[in-house]
Amino acid sequence: MNILVYPHQMVVGGSQINALEIAARIRDRGHAVTIVAPDGPLVPMIKQLGLDYVRTASDSDEVSLRTAFQLLDLVQRLNIDVIHAYEWRPALEASFVPHLLRGVPLVVTVLSMGVPGYIPRHLPLIVGTAEIASDMRLKGRKQVEVIEPPVDLDLNRPGDVAAARARWSFAREEVVISVVCRMTTDLQKLEGVLQAIDAVSGLADVPPCRFLVVGGGQGLEAVQAKAGAINRRAGRELVLVTGAMNDPRPAYEASDIVLGMGSSALRGLAFAKPLVVQGANGFWKLLDHCSADAFLWQGFYGDGGKGTGDLQLILSDLVASPHRRATLGKFGRQLVEQKFSLDCATTKAMSILETAARKPRPLSSVAPIARAAGLYGKSLLHALHRHLLSA
């Protein structure tokens, strides 16, 4: 097959890293794969993986007709059999022009915690959790598959912990807690990091703890400011904020405990670290034998809790028990090996793409695309209205 893969952005994040890793594995199985994407920090990863790359005509966060017609040109020049679009904007751009005008098969992956209603209903849809898939089927989508965010278990595995800890001069007796995420209000990631700083600052000094915060985003300055205030009060560098890292594996490796959601949480598990799952509105929960089934259903995320207080209780227990940390780390590694391997995800993605490529576009596809365009237009008007009200 000739496959065009279109991730929505190239900042460090789970959806786009998954797109690139699966694309590279599909290429390794004998298919021709081209990445089309905006410019960004992950472009060097495309080159490291040896994938062909074309920059999108527009780097806009909104739907771009220039990019949509660029996709049509690429489809024709590269003899593309199927497009794999990640998240809502690439899905709409691919739907509105190459799929509608030329009947090019299109598969959409949405790894966000919700699927926008304006993604055309007739398209094969891949989501990241069984719960979201069930909800989509109840809403009338007939072609819904689940591919949990995969982990490259060869690249993400326990290795040289001492070297990773030496990078930041962590002492042997220090318990290192880490989080790797974008500092954004999306899914309340920023709010969670700020809560975590408070939770770590309230832990007992024996054994001593450090909090390693990795990631960029518009909330980075707020995180740096809070970390600075906590460090001055503690009289030491309790919280270390690195900013964005294109390759955050050393941060996972250096940790004793990982905080996170989604793909970041799974990468922490791959390094055999105990995981505290972060969510919205104060949600924090330890992954263990009792909670695993719920996370396998809903994804590594949650909603509602007591925030800093809940996290501090979980961390206090883990910090005090090296044996429990080791047991939970082993359990987490086994879980990702069984459920989240990149090889399994690649096999399933290939099957979905091959099925889509063989099917002709149904004549009835015009109506759901027109409906999608209308719903997207309404969402823009609502967003503009909210902006004007808040101005």
LUMTI-266304 format. One record per residue (C-alpha): residue number from 1; residue in three letters; y, x, z. Coordinates in steps of 0.1 Angstrom, whole numbers, plus 5000, padded with zeros to 4 digits. Example, Ala and Ser with C-alpha at 12.3 -4.5 7.8 and 13.67 -1.06 7.14 Angstrom:
2
pt seq=1 | type=ALA | Y=4955 | X=5123 | Z=5078
pt seq=2 | type=SER | Y=4989 | X=5137 | Z=5071
//
This chain:
391
pt seq=1 | type=MET | Y=5000 | X=5000 | Z=5000
pt seq=2 | type=ASN | Y=5036 | X=5009 | Z=4996
pt seq=3 | type=ILE | Y=5054 | X=4998 | Z=5028
pt seq=4 | type=LEU | Y=5091 | X=4997 | Z=5036
pt seq=5 | type=VAL | Y=5096 | X=4998 | Z=5074
pt seq=6 | type=TYR | Y=5131 | X=4987 | Z=5087
pt seq=7 | type=PRO | Y=5139 | X=4993 | Z=5124
pt seq=8 | type=HIS | Y=5171 | X=4977 | Z=5136
pt seq=9 | type=GLN | Y=5187 | X=5008 | Z=5150
pt seq=10 | type=MET | Y=5181 | X=5045 | Z=5156
pt seq=11 | type=VAL | Y=5193 | X=5049 | Z=5192
pt seq=12 | type=VAL | Y=5165 | X=5058 | Z=5216
pt seq=13 | type=GLY | Y=5146 | X=5027 | Z=5225
pt seq=14 | type=GLY | Y=5111 | X=5012 | Z=5226
pt seq=15 | type=SER | Y=5112 | X=4990 | Z=5195
pt seq=16 | type=GLN | Y=5124 | X=5016 | Z=5171
pt seq=17 | type=ILE | Y=5101 | X=5044 | Z=5185
pt seq=18 | type=ASN | Y=5072 | X=5021 | Z=5182
pt seq=19 | type=ALA | Y=5082 | X=5013 | Z=5146
pt seq=20 | type=LEU | Y=5083 | X=5050 | Z=5137
pt seq=21 | type=GLU | Y=5051 | X=5060 | Z=5155
pt seq=22 | type=ILE | Y=5031 | X=5031 | Z=5139
pt seq=23 | type=ALA | Y=5046 | X=5039 | Z=5105
pt seq=24 | type=ALA | Y=5035 | X=5076 | Z=5108
pt seq=25 | type=ARG | Y=4999 | X=5066 | Z=5118
pt seq=26 | type=ILE | Y=4997 | X=5041 | Z=5088
pt seq=27 | type=ARG | Y=5009 | X=5069 | Z=5065
pt seq=28 | type=ASP | Y=4982 | X=5092 | Z=5079
pt seq=29 | type=ARG | Y=4956 | X=5065 | Z=5069
pt seq=30 | type=GLY | Y=4966 | X=5069 | Z=5032
pt seq=31 | type=HIS | Y=4995 | X=5045 | Z=5027
pt seq=32 | type=ALA | Y=5030 | X=5053 | Z=5013
pt seq=33 | type=VAL | Y=5056 | X=5045 | Z=5040
pt seq=34 | type=THR | Y=5094 | X=5047 | Z=5037
pt seq=35 | type=ILE | Y=5118 | X=5042 | Z=5066
pt seq=36 | type=VAL | Y=5151 | X=5024 | Z=5060
pt seq=37 | type=ALA | Y=5174 | X=5024 | Z=5090
pt seq=38 | type=PRO | Y=5210 | X=5031 | Z=5102
pt seq=39 | type=ASP | Y=5220 | X=5066 | Z=5112
pt seq=40 | type=GLY | Y=5214 | X=5075 | Z=5148
pt seq=41 | type=PRO | Y=5198 | X=5099 | Z=5173
pt seq=42 | type=LEU | Y=5162 | X=5091 | Z=5163
pt seq=43 | type=VAL | Y=5167 | X=5101 | Z=5127
pt seq=44 | type=PRO | Y=5154 | X=5137 | Z=5135
pt seq=45 | type=MET | Y=5122 | X=5120 | Z=5148
pt seq=46 | type=ILE | Y=5117 | X=5104 | Z=5113
pt seq=47 | type=LYS | Y=5119 | X=5139 | Z=5098
pt seq=48 | type=GLN | Y=5096 | X=5154 | Z=5125
pt seq=49 | type=LEU | Y=5070 | X=5128 | Z=5116
pt seq=50 | type=GLY | Y=5073 | X=5136 | Z=5080
pt seq=51 | type=LEU | Y=5083 | X=5102 | Z=5069
pt seq=52 | type=ASP | Y=5106 | X=5094 | Z=5040
pt seq=53 | type=TYR | Y=5140 | X=5081 | Z=5051
pt seq=54 | type=VAL | Y=5168 | X=5061 | Z=5035
pt seq=55 | type=ARG | Y=5200 | X=5053 | Z=5054
pt seq=56 | type=THR | Y=5211 | X=5017 | Z=5053
pt seq=57 | type=ALA | Y=5242 | X=5009 | Z=5033
pt seq=58 | type=SER | Y=5258 | X=4995 | Z=5064
pt seq=59 | type=ASP | Y=5255 | X=5005 | Z=5101
pt seq=60 | type=SER | Y=5269 | X=4971 | Z=5112
pt seq=61 | type=ASP | Y=5252 | X=4952 | Z=5141
pt seq=62 | type=GLU | Y=5256 | X=4920 | Z=5121
pt seq=63 | type=VAL | Y=5238 | X=4909 | Z=5089
pt seq=64 | type=SER | Y=5250 | X=4929 | Z=5059
pt seq=65 | type=LEU | Y=5246 | X=4917 | Z=5023
pt seq=66 | type=ARG | Y=5251 | X=4953 | Z=5012
pt seq=67 | type=THR | Y=5221 | X=4963 | Z=5031
pt seq=68 | type=ALA | Y=5201 | X=4932 | Z=5020
pt seq=69 | type=PHE | Y=5207 | X=4941 | Z=4983
pt seq=70 | type=GLN | Y=5199 | X=4977 | Z=4990
pt seq=71 | type=LEU | Y=5165 | X=4966 | Z=5003
pt seq=72 | type=LEU | Y=5160 | X=4948 | Z=4970
pt seq=73 | type=ASP | Y=5168 | X=4980 | Z=4951
pt seq=74 | type=LEU | Y=5144 | X=5000 | Z=4972
pt seq=75 | type=VAL | Y=5117 | X=4974 | Z=4967
pt seq=76 | type=GLN | Y=5120 | X=4977 | Z=4930
pt seq=77 | type=ARG | Y=5124 | X=5015 | Z=4928
pt seq=78 | type=LEU | Y=5095 | X=5022 | Z=4952
pt seq=79 | type=ASN | Y=5072 | X=4994 | Z=4941
pt seq=80 | type=ILE | Y=5070 | X=4981 | Z=4976
pt seq=81 | type=ASP | Y=5041 | X=4958 | Z=4985
pt seq=82 | type=VAL | Y=5053 | X=4946 | Z=5019
pt seq=83 | type=ILE | Y=5084 | X=4950 | Z=5042
pt seq=84 | type=HIS | Y=5079 | X=4954 | Z=5079
pt seq=85 | type=ALA | Y=5112 | X=4944 | Z=5096
pt seq=86 | type=TYR | Y=5118 | X=4951 | Z=5133
pt seq=87 | type=GLU | Y=5140 | X=4927 | Z=5153
pt seq=88 | type=TRP | Y=5163 | X=4899 | Z=5141
pt seq=89 | type=ARG | Y=5189 | X=4915 | Z=5118
pt seq=90 | type=PRO | Y=5165 | X=4934 | Z=5095
pt seq=91 | type=ALA | Y=5143 | X=4902 | Z=5094
pt seq=92 | type=LEU | Y=5173 | X=4882 | Z=5081
pt seq=93 | type=GLU | Y=5185 | X=4908 | Z=5056
pt seq=94 | type=ALA | Y=5150 | X=4912 | Z=5042
pt seq=95 | type=SER | Y=5145 | X=4874 | Z=5042
pt seq=96 | type=PHE | Y=5178 | X=4865 | Z=5025
pt seq=97 | type=VAL | Y=5174 | X=4888 | Z=4995
pt seq=98 | type=PRO | Y=5142 | X=4907 | Z=4986
pt seq=99 | type=HIS | Y=5119 | X=4880 | Z=5001
pt seq=100 | type=LEU | Y=5137 | X=4850 | Z=4988
pt seq=101 | type=LEU | Y=5148 | X=4864 | Z=4954
pt seq=102 | type=ARG | Y=5118 | X=4885 | Z=4945
pt seq=103 | type=GLY | Y=5090 | X=4870 | Z=4967
pt seq=104 | type=VAL | Y=5084 | X=4904 | Z=4985
pt seq=105 | type=PRO | Y=5060 | X=4898 | Z=5014
pt seq=106 | type=LEU | Y=5077 | X=4903 | Z=5047
pt seq=107 | type=VAL | Y=5063 | X=4908 | Z=5083
pt seq=108 | type=VAL | Y=5086 | X=4906 | Z=5113
pt seq=109 | type=THR | Y=5081 | X=4923 | Z=5146
pt seq=110 | type=VAL | Y=5103 | X=4912 | Z=5176
pt seq=111 | type=LEU | Y=5097 | X=4932 | Z=5208
pt seq=112 | type=SER | Y=5127 | X=4916 | Z=5227
pt seq=113 | type=MET | Y=5118 | X=4893 | Z=5255
pt seq=114 | type=GLY | Y=5128 | X=4863 | Z=5233
pt seq=115 | type=VAL | Y=5126 | X=4854 | Z=5196
pt seq=116 | type=PRO | Y=5158 | X=4840 | Z=5180
pt seq=117 | type=GLY | Y=5153 | X=4806 | Z=5165
pt seq=118 | type=TYR | Y=5169 | X=4816 | Z=5133
pt seq=119 | type=ILE | Y=5141 | X=4840 | Z=5122
pt seq=120 | type=PRO | Y=5124 | X=4820 | Z=5094
pt seq=121 | type=ARG | Y=5093 | X=4801 | Z=5107
pt seq=122 | type=HIS | Y=5070 | X=4807 | Z=5078
pt seq=123 | type=LEU | Y=5070 | X=4845 | Z=5082
pt seq=124 | type=PRO | Y=5042 | X=4864 | Z=5099
pt seq=125 | type=LEU | Y=5055 | X=4872 | Z=5133
pt seq=126 | type=ILE | Y=5044 | X=4900 | Z=5157
pt seq=127 | type=VAL | Y=5055 | X=4898 | Z=5194
pt seq=128 | type=GLY | Y=5049 | X=4920 | Z=5224
pt seq=129 | type=THR | Y=5034 | X=4897 | Z=5249
pt seq=130 | type=ALA | Y=5007 | X=4870 | Z=5250
pt seq=131 | type=GLU | Y=5032 | X=4847 | Z=5268
pt seq=132 | type=ILE | Y=5058 | X=4849 | Z=5241
pt seq=133 | type=ALA | Y=5031 | X=4843 | Z=5214
pt seq=134 | type=SER | Y=5019 | X=4812 | Z=5232
pt seq=135 | type=ASP | Y=5055 | X=4799 | Z=5234
pt seq=136 | type=MET | Y=5060 | X=4806 | Z=5197
pt seq=137 | type=ARG | Y=5028 | X=4787 | Z=5188
pt seq=138 | type=LEU | Y=5039 | X=4757 | Z=5209
pt seq=139 | type=LYS | Y=5072 | X=4757 | Z=5190
pt seq=140 | type=GLY | Y=5054 | X=4754 | Z=5157
pt seq=141 | type=ARG | Y=5050 | X=4789 | Z=5144
pt seq=142 | type=LYS | Y=5016 | X=4792 | Z=5128
pt seq=143 | type=GLN | Y=5014 | X=4830 | Z=5121
pt seq=144 | type=VAL | Y=5019 | X=4848 | Z=5154
pt seq=145 | type=GLU | Y=5001 | X=4879 | Z=5165
pt seq=146 | type=VAL | Y=5004 | X=4901 | Z=5196
pt seq=147 | type=ILE | Y=5008 | X=4939 | Z=5195
pt seq=148 | type=GLU | Y=5017 | X=4951 | Z=5229
pt seq=149 | type=PRO | Y=5042 | X=4981 | Z=5228
pt seq=150 | type=PRO | Y=5018 | X=5010 | Z=5220
pt seq=151 | type=VAL | Y=5018 | X=5044 | Z=5235
pt seq=152 | type=ASP | Y=5008 | X=5076 | Z=5218
pt seq=153 | type=LEU | Y=4983 | X=5088 | Z=5243
pt seq=154 | type=ASP | Y=4981 | X=5123 | Z=5228
pt seq=155 | type=LEU | Y=5018 | X=5130 | Z=5231
pt seq=156 | type=ASN | Y=5022 | X=5111 | Z=5264
pt seq=157 | type=ARG | Y=4997 | X=5124 | Z=5289
pt seq=158 | type=PRO | Y=4997 | X=5145 | Z=5322
pt seq=159 | type=GLY | Y=5004 | X=5181 | Z=5315
pt seq=160 | type=ASP | Y=5025 | X=5209 | Z=5331
pt seq=161 | type=VAL | Y=5041 | X=5191 | Z=5360
pt seq=162 | type=ALA | Y=5054 | X=5224 | Z=5375
pt seq=163 | type=ALA | Y=5073 | X=5233 | Z=5343
pt seq=164 | type=ALA | Y=5088 | X=5198 | Z=5341
pt seq=165 | type=ARG | Y=5100 | X=5199 | Z=5377
pt seq=166 | type=ALA | Y=5114 | X=5234 | Z=5372
pt seq=167 | type=ARG | Y=5137 | X=5221 | Z=5345
pt seq=168 | type=TRP | Y=5157 | X=5203 | Z=5371
pt seq=169 | type=SER | Y=5149 | X=5226 | Z=5400
pt seq=170 | type=PHE | Y=5130 | X=5199 | Z=5420
pt seq=171 | type=ALA | Y=5114 | X=5214 | Z=5451
pt seq=172 | type=ARG | Y=5077 | X=5209 | Z=5457
pt seq=173 | type=GLU | Y=5082 | X=5188 | Z=5488
pt seq=174 | type=GLU | Y=5107 | X=5164 | Z=5471
pt seq=175 | type=VAL | Y=5094 | X=5130 | Z=5459
pt seq=176 | type=VAL | Y=5110 | X=5124 | Z=5425
pt seq=177 | type=ILE | Y=5116 | X=5088 | Z=5414
pt seq=178 | type=SER | Y=5127 | X=5083 | Z=5378
pt seq=179 | type=VAL | Y=5140 | X=5057 | Z=5353
pt seq=180 | type=VAL | Y=5143 | X=5061 | Z=5316
pt seq=181 | type=CYS | Y=5163 | X=5034 | Z=5299
pt seq=182 | type=ARG | Y=5195 | X=5025 | Z=5280
pt seq=183 | type=MET | Y=5223 | X=5018 | Z=5304
pt seq=184 | type=THR | Y=5231 | X=4984 | Z=5289
pt seq=185 | type=THR | Y=5235 | X=4948 | Z=5302
pt seq=186 | type=ASP | Y=5207 | X=4938 | Z=5278
pt seq=187 | type=LEU | Y=5179 | X=4925 | Z=5301
pt seq=188 | type=GLN | Y=5201 | X=4936 | Z=5330
pt seq=189 | type=LYS | Y=5189 | X=4972 | Z=5326
pt seq=190 | type=LEU | Y=5222 | X=4986 | Z=5339
pt seq=191 | type=GLU | Y=5222 | X=4963 | Z=5369
pt seq=192 | type=GLY | Y=5187 | X=4974 | Z=5378
pt seq=193 | type=VAL | Y=5196 | X=5011 | Z=5376
pt seq=194 | type=LEU | Y=5226 | X=5005 | Z=5400
pt seq=195 | type=GLN | Y=5203 | X=4986 | Z=5424
pt seq=196 | type=ALA | Y=5178 | X=5015 | Z=5422
pt seq=197 | type=ILE | Y=5205 | X=5040 | Z=5431
pt seq=198 | type=ASP | Y=5213 | X=5020 | Z=5463
pt seq=199 | type=ALA | Y=5176 | X=5016 | Z=5471
pt seq=200 | type=VAL | Y=5169 | X=5054 | Z=5468
pt seq=201 | type=SER | Y=5200 | X=5062 | Z=5488
pt seq=202 | type=GLY | Y=5186 | X=5041 | Z=5517
pt seq=203 | type=LEU | Y=5153 | X=5058 | Z=5519
pt seq=204 | type=ALA | Y=5144 | X=5081 | Z=5549
pt seq=205 | type=ASP | Y=5151 | X=5118 | Z=5545
pt seq=206 | type=VAL | Y=5115 | X=5128 | Z=5553
pt seq=207 | type=PRO | Y=5101 | X=5135 | Z=5528
pt seq=208 | type=PRO | Y=5132 | X=5142 | Z=5508
pt seq=209 | type=CYS | Y=5137 | X=5121 | Z=5476
pt seq=210 | type=ARG | Y=5155 | X=5126 | Z=5444
pt seq=211 | type=PHE | Y=5164 | X=5100 | Z=5417
pt seq=212 | type=LEU | Y=5163 | X=5111 | Z=5381
pt seq=213 | type=VAL | Y=5182 | X=5088 | Z=5358
pt seq=214 | type=VAL | Y=5177 | X=5093 | Z=5320
pt seq=215 | type=GLY | Y=5195 | X=5074 | Z=5293
pt seq=216 | type=GLY | Y=5227 | X=5067 | Z=5275
pt seq=217 | type=GLY | Y=5246 | X=5035 | Z=5267
pt seq=218 | type=GLN | Y=5279 | X=5018 | Z=5275
pt seq=219 | type=GLY | Y=5270 | X=5017 | Z=5312
pt seq=220 | type=LEU | Y=5265 | X=5054 | Z=5316
pt seq=221 | type=GLU | Y=5299 | X=5060 | Z=5331
pt seq=222 | type=ALA | Y=5293 | X=5034 | Z=5358
pt seq=223 | type=VAL | Y=5260 | X=5050 | Z=5366
pt seq=224 | type=GLN | Y=5276 | X=5084 | Z=5368
pt seq=225 | type=ALA | Y=5304 | X=5072 | Z=5390
pt seq=226 | type=LYS | Y=5280 | X=5055 | Z=5415
pt seq=227 | type=ALA | Y=5257 | X=5085 | Z=5415
pt seq=228 | type=GLY | Y=5287 | X=5108 | Z=5423
pt seq=229 | type=ALA | Y=5297 | X=5086 | Z=5452
pt seq=230 | type=ILE | Y=5262 | X=5085 | Z=5466
pt seq=231 | type=ASN | Y=5258 | X=5123 | Z=5462
pt seq=232 | type=ARG | Y=5291 | X=5130 | Z=5480
pt seq=233 | type=ARG | Y=5281 | X=5107 | Z=5509
pt seq=234 | type=ALA | Y=5246 | X=5123 | Z=5511
pt seq=235 | type=GLY | Y=5260 | X=5158 | Z=5509
pt seq=236 | type=ARG | Y=5235 | X=5167 | Z=5482
pt seq=237 | type=GLU | Y=5224 | X=5158 | Z=5447
pt seq=238 | type=LEU | Y=5203 | X=5128 | Z=5456
pt seq=239 | type=VAL | Y=5208 | X=5112 | Z=5422
pt seq=240 | type=LEU | Y=5207 | X=5133 | Z=5390
pt seq=241 | type=VAL | Y=5220 | X=5116 | Z=5358
pt seq=242 | type=THR | Y=5210 | X=5134 | Z=5326
pt seq=243 | type=GLY | Y=5224 | X=5111 | Z=5299
pt seq=244 | type=ALA | Y=5204 | X=5104 | Z=5268
pt seq=245 | type=MET | Y=5173 | X=5125 | Z=5260
pt seq=246 | type=ASN | Y=5157 | X=5121 | Z=5225
pt seq=247 | type=ASP | Y=5124 | X=5133 | Z=5241
pt seq=248 | type=PRO | Y=5122 | X=5121 | Z=5277
pt seq=249 | type=ARG | Y=5086 | X=5131 | Z=5283
pt seq=250 | type=PRO | Y=5096 | X=5159 | Z=5308
pt seq=251 | type=ALA | Y=5113 | X=5132 | Z=5329
pt seq=252 | type=TYR | Y=5081 | X=5112 | Z=5332
pt seq=253 | type=GLU | Y=5061 | X=5144 | Z=5338
pt seq=254 | type=ALA | Y=5084 | X=5156 | Z=5366
pt seq=255 | type=SER | Y=5082 | X=5123 | Z=5384
pt seq=256 | type=ASP | Y=5061 | X=5111 | Z=5413
pt seq=257 | type=ILE | Y=5071 | X=5074 | Z=5408
pt seq=258 | type=VAL | Y=5084 | X=5057 | Z=5377
pt seq=259 | type=LEU | Y=5107 | X=5026 | Z=5375
pt seq=260 | type=GLY | Y=5110 | X=5008 | Z=5342
pt seq=261 | type=MET | Y=5103 | X=4979 | Z=5319
pt seq=262 | type=GLY | Y=5086 | X=4975 | Z=5285
pt seq=263 | type=SER | Y=5078 | X=5006 | Z=5265
pt seq=264 | type=SER | Y=5094 | X=5029 | Z=5291
pt seq=265 | type=ALA | Y=5071 | X=5015 | Z=5318
pt seq=266 | type=LEU | Y=5041 | X=5021 | Z=5296
pt seq=267 | type=ARG | Y=5050 | X=5057 | Z=5289
pt seq=268 | type=GLY | Y=5053 | X=5062 | Z=5326
pt seq=269 | type=LEU | Y=5018 | X=5049 | Z=5331
pt seq=270 | type=ALA | Y=5005 | X=5072 | Z=5303
pt seq=271 | type=PHE | Y=5016 | X=5101 | Z=5325
pt seq=272 | type=ALA | Y=4995 | X=5087 | Z=5354
pt seq=273 | type=LYS | Y=5025 | X=5078 | Z=5375
pt seq=274 | type=PRO | Y=5027 | X=5048 | Z=5398
pt seq=275 | type=LEU | Y=5050 | X=5021 | Z=5383
pt seq=276 | type=VAL | Y=5075 | X=4998 | Z=5398
pt seq=277 | type=VAL | Y=5084 | X=4972 | Z=5371
pt seq=278 | type=GLN | Y=5120 | X=4963 | Z=5367
pt seq=279 | type=GLY | Y=5133 | X=4930 | Z=5355
pt seq=280 | type=ALA | Y=5163 | X=4907 | Z=5357
pt seq=281 | type=ASN | Y=5181 | X=4891 | Z=5387
pt seq=282 | type=GLY | Y=5167 | X=4914 | Z=5413
pt seq=283 | type=PHE | Y=5131 | X=4916 | Z=5400
pt seq=284 | type=TRP | Y=5111 | X=4946 | Z=5412
pt seq=285 | type=LYS | Y=5073 | X=4946 | Z=5415
pt seq=286 | type=LEU | Y=5046 | X=4973 | Z=5419
pt seq=287 | type=LEU | Y=5019 | X=4975 | Z=5393
pt seq=288 | type=ASP | Y=4986 | X=4974 | Z=5410
pt seq=289 | type=HIS | Y=4952 | X=4957 | Z=5407
pt seq=290 | type=CYS | Y=4967 | X=4924 | Z=5420
pt seq=291 | type=SER | Y=4997 | X=4923 | Z=5396
pt seq=292 | type=ALA | Y=4982 | X=4937 | Z=5364
pt seq=293 | type=ASP | Y=4969 | X=4904 | Z=5349
pt seq=294 | type=ALA | Y=5004 | X=4889 | Z=5353
pt seq=295 | type=PHE | Y=5020 | X=4918 | Z=5335
pt seq=296 | type=LEU | Y=4994 | X=4918 | Z=5308
pt seq=297 | type=TRP | Y=5004 | X=4881 | Z=5301
pt seq=298 | type=GLN | Y=5042 | X=4882 | Z=5305
pt seq=299 | type=GLY | Y=5049 | X=4919 | Z=5296
pt seq=300 | type=PHE | Y=5062 | X=4946 | Z=5319
pt seq=301 | type=TYR | Y=5092 | X=4926 | Z=5329
pt seq=302 | type=GLY | Y=5101 | X=4898 | Z=5353
pt seq=303 | type=ASP | Y=5129 | X=4876 | Z=5366
pt seq=304 | type=GLY | Y=5141 | X=4869 | Z=5401
pt seq=305 | type=GLY | Y=5138 | X=4887 | Z=5434
pt seq=306 | type=LYS | Y=5158 | X=4903 | Z=5462
pt seq=307 | type=GLY | Y=5170 | X=4933 | Z=5443
pt seq=308 | type=THR | Y=5176 | X=4965 | Z=5463
pt seq=309 | type=GLY | Y=5157 | X=4952 | Z=5494
pt seq=310 | type=ASP | Y=5125 | X=4946 | Z=5474
pt seq=311 | type=LEU | Y=5126 | X=4979 | Z=5457
pt seq=312 | type=GLN | Y=5134 | X=4998 | Z=5489
pt seq=313 | type=LEU | Y=5103 | X=4983 | Z=5506
pt seq=314 | type=ILE | Y=5081 | X=4993 | Z=5476
pt seq=315 | type=LEU | Y=5095 | X=5028 | Z=5474
pt seq=316 | type=SER | Y=5092 | X=5034 | Z=5512
pt seq=317 | type=ASP | Y=5055 | X=5027 | Z=5510
pt seq=318 | type=LEU | Y=5049 | X=5049 | Z=5480
pt seq=319 | type=VAL | Y=5070 | X=5078 | Z=5492
pt seq=320 | type=ALA | Y=5050 | X=5079 | Z=5524
pt seq=321 | type=SER | Y=5016 | X=5079 | Z=5507
pt seq=322 | type=PRO | Y=5007 | X=5106 | Z=5482
pt seq=323 | type=HIS | Y=4971 | X=5093 | Z=5481
pt seq=324 | type=ARG | Y=4983 | X=5058 | Z=5471
pt seq=325 | type=ARG | Y=5005 | X=5073 | Z=5444
pt seq=326 | type=ALA | Y=4976 | X=5092 | Z=5430
pt seq=327 | type=THR | Y=4953 | X=5061 | Z=5430
pt seq=328 | type=LEU | Y=4979 | X=5040 | Z=5413
pt seq=329 | type=GLY | Y=4986 | X=5067 | Z=5388
pt seq=330 | type=LYS | Y=4950 | X=5069 | Z=5378
pt seq=331 | type=PHE | Y=4948 | X=5031 | Z=5375
pt seq=332 | type=GLY | Y=4979 | X=5030 | Z=5353
pt seq=333 | type=ARG | Y=4966 | X=5057 | Z=5329
pt seq=334 | type=GLN | Y=4933 | X=5038 | Z=5326
pt seq=335 | type=LEU | Y=4951 | X=5006 | Z=5318
pt seq=336 | type=VAL | Y=4971 | X=5021 | Z=5289
pt seq=337 | type=GLU | Y=4940 | X=5037 | Z=5275
pt seq=338 | type=GLN | Y=4922 | X=5004 | Z=5275
pt seq=339 | type=LYS | Y=4951 | X=4981 | Z=5263
pt seq=340 | type=PHE | Y=4980 | X=5000 | Z=5248
pt seq=341 | type=SER | Y=4967 | X=5028 | Z=5226
pt seq=342 | type=LEU | Y=4987 | X=5036 | Z=5194
pt seq=343 | type=ASP | Y=4955 | X=5038 | Z=5174
pt seq=344 | type=CYS | Y=4946 | X=5002 | Z=5183
pt seq=345 | type=ALA | Y=4981 | X=4990 | Z=5175
pt seq=346 | type=THR | Y=4981 | X=5008 | Z=5142
pt seq=347 | type=THR | Y=4948 | X=4992 | Z=5131
pt seq=348 | type=LYS | Y=4961 | X=4957 | Z=5140
pt seq=349 | type=ALA | Y=4995 | X=4963 | Z=5123
pt seq=350 | type=MET | Y=4977 | X=4975 | Z=5091
pt seq=351 | type=SER | Y=4955 | X=4944 | Z=5090
pt seq=352 | type=ILE | Y=4986 | X=4921 | Z=5094
pt seq=353 | type=LEU | Y=5005 | X=4940 | Z=5067
pt seq=354 | type=GLU | Y=4975 | X=4940 | Z=5043
pt seq=355 | type=THR | Y=4970 | X=4903 | Z=5048
pt seq=356 | type=ALA | Y=5007 | X=4896 | Z=5041
pt seq=357 | type=ALA | Y=5007 | X=4918 | Z=5010
pt seq=358 | type=ARG | Y=4978 | X=4899 | Z=4995
pt seq=359 | type=LYS | Y=4994 | X=4864 | Z=5000
pt seq=360 | type=PRO | Y=5018 | X=4851 | Z=4975
pt seq=361 | type=ARG | Y=5051 | X=4838 | Z=4989
pt seq=362 | type=PRO | Y=5048 | X=4800 | Z=4994
pt seq=363 | type=LEU | Y=5071 | X=4779 | Z=4973
pt seq=364 | type=SER | Y=5081 | X=4761 | Z=5006
pt seq=365 | type=SER | Y=5097 | X=4793 | Z=5019
pt seq=366 | type=VAL | Y=5132 | X=4784 | Z=5006
pt seq=367 | type=ALA | Y=5137 | X=4757 | Z=5031
pt seq=368 | type=PRO | Y=5130 | X=4777 | Z=5063
pt seq=369 | type=ILE | Y=5152 | X=4806 | Z=5050
pt seq=370 | type=ALA | Y=5180 | X=4781 | Z=5044
pt seq=371 | type=ARG | Y=5175 | X=4767 | Z=5078
pt seq=372 | type=ALA | Y=5175 | X=4802 | Z=5093
pt seq=373 | type=ALA | Y=5208 | X=4810 | Z=5076
pt seq=374 | type=GLY | Y=5223 | X=4778 | Z=5090
pt seq=375 | type=LEU | Y=5211 | X=4785 | Z=5126
pt seq=376 | type=TYR | Y=5224 | X=4821 | Z=5123
pt seq=377 | type=GLY | Y=5258 | X=4809 | Z=5112
pt seq=378 | type=LYS | Y=5259 | X=4785 | Z=5141
pt seq=379 | type=SER | Y=5250 | X=4813 | Z=5166
pt seq=380 | type=LEU | Y=5280 | X=4833 | Z=5152
pt seq=381 | type=LEU | Y=5303 | X=4804 | Z=5157
pt seq=382 | type=HIS | Y=5291 | X=4799 | Z=5193
pt seq=383 | type=ALA | Y=5295 | X=4836 | Z=5200
pt seq=384 | type=LEU | Y=5331 | X=4836 | Z=5186
pt seq=385 | type=HIS | Y=5339 | X=4805 | Z=5207
pt seq=386 | type=ARG | Y=5326 | X=4822 | Z=5239
pt seq=387 | type=HIS | Y=5347 | X=4853 | Z=5231
pt seq=388 | type=LEU | Y=5379 | X=4832 | Z=5226
pt seq=389 | type=LEU | Y=5373 | X=4814 | Z=5259
pt seq=390 | type=SER | Y=5369 | X=4847 | Z=5278
pt seq=391 | type=ALA | Y=5398 | X=4864 | Z=5261
//
